[in-house]
Amino acid sequence: MSEKRLNNTIFLMYLASESYRRAHHITPREFLNLDKKFAILNYISECPDIFDGMTEAEMVEEIEQYVS
């Protein structure tokens, strides 16, 4: 993976996780516990191209579908 792609993936992981946290009013620790259970950040890193074109609301919806 190129450095540019890696940086983009990390940014998408941050953006999606923060959007999800704000939408559900959860703390960083609560999100990390959810991530331990469902591997959300790994999911985002495995398919960053999907998240790259999404709005923040769409990212939240994608994560909600993934964890359900």
RAGI-V735547 format. One record per residue. RES is the residue in three letters. PHI is phi in whole degrees, -180 to 180 (999 if undefined). Layout:
BEGIN
((RES:PHI) (RES:PHI))
END
This chain:
BEGIN
((MET:999) (SER:-71) (GLU:-62) (LYS:-64) (ARG:-66) (LEU:-62) (ASN:-62) (ASN:-64) (THR:-64) (ILE:-62) (PHE:-62) (LEU:-64) (MET:-61) (TYR:-64) (LEU:-62) (ALA:-66) (SER:-67) (GLU:-67) (SER:-63) (TYR:-64) (ARG:-60) (ARG:-65) (ALA:-65) (HIS:-108) (HIS:50) (ILE:-117) (THR:-81) (PRO:-57) (ARG:-63) (GLU:-64) (PHE:-65) (LEU:-63) (ASN:-65) (LEU:-64) (ASP:-64) (LYS:-61) (LYS:-76) (PHE:-115) (ALA:55) (ILE:-62) (LEU:-64) (ASN:-65) (TYR:-59) (ILE:-64) (SER:-70) (GLU:-76) (CYS:-138) (PRO:-65) (ASP:-64) (ILE:-66) (PHE:-76) (ASP:-60) (GLY:-97) (MET:-92) (THR:-79) (GLU:-62) (ALA:-64) (GLU:-67) (MET:-62) (VAL:-61) (GLU:-62) (GLU:-62) (ILE:-67) (GLU:-59) (GLN:-65) (TYR:-66) (VAL:-83) (SER:-91))
END
